[in-house]
Amino acid sequence: MNSPRNVSPSPAPSLGATTLSAAVLSIVLMGDALIYVVLPVSAGAFGISIVWVGVLLSANRFVRIVSYGAIARATTACGLRQTTIVACIGGASSTVMYWLFDGGWLLLVARLLWGLSFAGLTLTTLAYAVADRRRAGTRVGLSSAIQQFGSVFALTAGAWIAGQFGPKSAFLFLGLASFLALPFAIALPRERAGPGASRPRCLPKPHALDWLFFAVGFAVDGVFAMTITIILADLVSLEAAILGGGIVLSLRRVGDAVFAPIGGWLGDRLGTEAALFAATTLTLGGLAAIALGGVYAGAGAVIVGRAAIAALGPATVAVRSPSEHLMHRMATMQTWRDFGAALGPLLSGFFLAGFAISAIYLALVLILATALLVQLFRRVYPDRTCTDRSDG
């Protein structure tokens, strides 16, 4: 079967495409990183209520969940470079729209545009990184590290601009700066024309590996991110808990920059599946430590494990999937991880109303352990019910 023209940019993909695409995503991410800090405390400046804040901050994730499949098929038809250019323009424009618009409905348009743009950039960035499957872990880890720089700049310089000149001005500055990503997108290698492979009409049911990504998204990006400040508030003062929670969540970005490349490198040398198992086990151990009262050590283990999974997950999908289904499998993986991450905060409020934190985290340990055991079962008893090589 002929490979689709966009699965890899060239027969011998260079590291340059990985770094260029990661730089595009890093720069365009600045507006999204800042809005999570600014919008909850400056809702009035945007003409919205606190209810709209929750809607706007979650809207981009939900639109990604339902659009990854369509974007993957569009990328197959248009190619990685063209999709990256279009998504770059859309993402930068959405940040400018935060400055330009007031009111919930117009800002919702901006957030939906961002969600679609981020979905496109995520898929193309992953596709460039895993194009060389022998070094997929290292390349995805490097890409993940590069992506953190723009967010760090937004959370420091952008936050300072918001404090000095107002939140609207900060988004105008970051939005215009985001267009600096466009030359990097244009510099990506042109793909050779070729016949495209037939694509399925809808996303397949989740594979065993997708359930693992769902569990990680639900437990770490969802419940852990939602509850860490609440956990700290039981140990220290409220002010210290807010500060500590912010530090823990910011360390997730530092963890991605430091430990994702290390995890990817280990995956290329030890095997992506073995390294993914180790990283997930570390994450599981961190959740268990939090459940037993070891909050600081547990949070550190969760941050390190999550960062490694960020590199090892896409690398494992790339190793398991044939070229003609790679973009589709990446879309499925991202859909289920985002679904878990969106469902986690949504259900956390109900969990906290009826259960102790320790019970909630023990349940997370059980969920993640079950997903991990499914992966072990797949390795011991490989068959068509467990394989990721069928697109369904």
Secondary structure in CASP SS format (residue, H / E / C, confidence):
PFRMAT SS
TARGET T0000
AUTHOR 0000-0000-0000
METHOD secondary structure of the structure
MODEL  1
M C 1.00
N C 1.00
S C 1.00
P C 1.00
R C 1.00
N C 1.00
V C 1.00
S C 1.00
P C 1.00
S C 1.00
P C 1.00
A C 1.00
P C 1.00
S C 1.00
L H 1.00
G H 1.00
A H 1.00
T H 1.00
T H 1.00
L H 1.00
S H 1.00
A H 1.00
A H 1.00
V H 1.00
L H 1.00
S H 1.00
I H 1.00
V H 1.00
L C 1.00
M H 1.00
G H 1.00
D H 1.00
A H 1.00
L H 1.00
I H 1.00
Y H 1.00
V H 1.00
V H 1.00
L H 1.00
P H 1.00
V H 1.00
S C 1.00
A H 1.00
G H 1.00
A H 1.00
F H 1.00
G C 1.00
I C 1.00
S C 1.00
I H 1.00
V H 1.00
W H 1.00
V H 1.00
G H 1.00
V H 1.00
L H 1.00
L H 1.00
S H 1.00
A H 1.00
N H 1.00
R H 1.00
F H 1.00
V H 1.00
R H 1.00
I H 1.00
V H 1.00
S H 1.00
Y H 1.00
G H 1.00
A H 1.00
I H 1.00
A H 1.00
R H 1.00
A H 1.00
T H 1.00
T H 1.00
A H 1.00
C H 1.00
G C 1.00
L H 1.00
R H 1.00
Q H 1.00
T H 1.00
T H 1.00
I H 1.00
V H 1.00
A H 1.00
C H 1.00
I H 1.00
G H 1.00
G H 1.00
A H 1.00
S H 1.00
S H 1.00
T H 1.00
V H 1.00
M H 1.00
Y H 1.00
W H 1.00
L H 1.00
F C 1.00
D C 1.00
G C 1.00
G H 1.00
W H 1.00
L H 1.00
L H 1.00
L H 1.00
V H 1.00
A H 1.00
R H 1.00
L H 1.00
L H 1.00
W H 1.00
G H 1.00
L H 1.00
S H 1.00
F H 1.00
A H 1.00
G H 1.00
L H 1.00
T H 1.00
L H 1.00
T H 1.00
T H 1.00
L H 1.00
A H 1.00
Y H 1.00
A H 1.00
V C 1.00
A C 1.00
D C 1.00
R H 1.00
R H 1.00
R H 1.00
A H 1.00
G H 1.00
T H 1.00
R H 1.00
V H 1.00
G H 1.00
L H 1.00
S H 1.00
S H 1.00
A H 1.00
I H 1.00
Q H 1.00
Q H 1.00
F H 1.00
G H 1.00
S H 1.00
V H 1.00
F H 1.00
A H 1.00
L H 1.00
T H 1.00
A H 1.00
G H 1.00
A H 1.00
W H 1.00
I H 1.00
A H 1.00
G H 1.00
Q H 1.00
F H 1.00
G C 1.00
P H 1.00
K H 1.00
S H 1.00
A H 1.00
F H 1.00
L H 1.00
F H 1.00
L H 1.00
G H 1.00
L H 1.00
A H 1.00
S H 1.00
F H 1.00
L H 1.00
A H 1.00
L H 1.00
P H 1.00
F H 1.00
A H 1.00
I H 1.00
A C 1.00
L C 1.00
P C 1.00
R C 1.00
E C 1.00
R C 1.00
A C 1.00
G C 1.00
P C 1.00
G C 1.00
A C 1.00
S C 1.00
R C 1.00
P C 1.00
R C 1.00
C C 1.00
L C 1.00
P C 1.00
K C 1.00
P C 1.00
H C 1.00
A H 1.00
L H 1.00
D H 1.00
W H 1.00
L H 1.00
F H 1.00
F H 1.00
A H 1.00
V H 1.00
G H 1.00
F H 1.00
A H 1.00
V H 1.00
D H 1.00
G H 1.00
V H 1.00
F H 1.00
A H 1.00
M H 1.00
T H 1.00
I H 1.00
T H 1.00
I H 1.00
I H 1.00
L H 1.00
A H 1.00
D C 1.00
L C 1.00
V C 1.00
S C 1.00
L H 1.00
E H 1.00
A H 1.00
A H 1.00
I H 1.00
L H 1.00
G H 1.00
G H 1.00
G H 1.00
I H 1.00
V H 1.00
L H 1.00
S H 1.00
L H 1.00
R H 1.00
R H 1.00
V H 1.00
G H 1.00
D H 1.00
A H 1.00
V H 1.00
F H 1.00
A H 1.00
P H 1.00
I H 1.00
G H 1.00
G H 1.00
W H 1.00
L H 1.00
G H 1.00
D H 1.00
R H 1.00
L H 1.00
G C 1.00
T H 1.00
E H 1.00
A H 1.00
A H 1.00
L H 1.00
F H 1.00
A H 1.00
A H 1.00
T H 1.00
T H 1.00
L H 1.00
T H 1.00
L H 1.00
G H 1.00
G H 1.00
L H 1.00
A H 1.00
A H 1.00
I H 1.00
A H 1.00
L C 1.00
G C 1.00
G C 1.00
V H 1.00
Y H 1.00
A H 1.00
G H 1.00
A H 1.00
G H 1.00
A H 1.00
V H 1.00
I H 1.00
V H 1.00
G H 1.00
R H 1.00
A H 1.00
A H 1.00
I H 1.00
A H 1.00
A H 1.00
L H 1.00
G H 1.00
P H 1.00
A H 1.00
T H 1.00
V H 1.00
A H 1.00
V H 1.00
R H 1.00
S C 1.00
P C 1.00
S H 1.00
E H 1.00
H H 1.00
L H 1.00
M H 1.00
H H 1.00
R H 1.00
M H 1.00
A H 1.00
T H 1.00
M H 1.00
Q H 1.00
T H 1.00
W H 1.00
R H 1.00
D H 1.00
F H 1.00
G H 1.00
A H 1.00
A H 1.00
L H 1.00
G H 1.00
P H 1.00
L H 1.00
L H 1.00
S H 1.00
G H 1.00
F H 1.00
F H 1.00
L H 1.00
A H 1.00
G H 1.00
F C 1.00
A C 1.00
I H 1.00
S H 1.00
A H 1.00
I H 1.00
Y H 1.00
L H 1.00
A H 1.00
L H 1.00
V H 1.00
L H 1.00
I H 1.00
L H 1.00
A H 1.00
T H 1.00
A H 1.00
L H 1.00
L H 1.00
V H 1.00
Q H 1.00
L H 1.00
F H 1.00
R H 1.00
R H 1.00
V H 1.00
Y C 1.00
P C 1.00
D C 1.00
R C 1.00
T C 1.00
C C 1.00
T C 1.00
D C 1.00
R C 1.00
S C 1.00
D C 1.00
G C 1.00
END
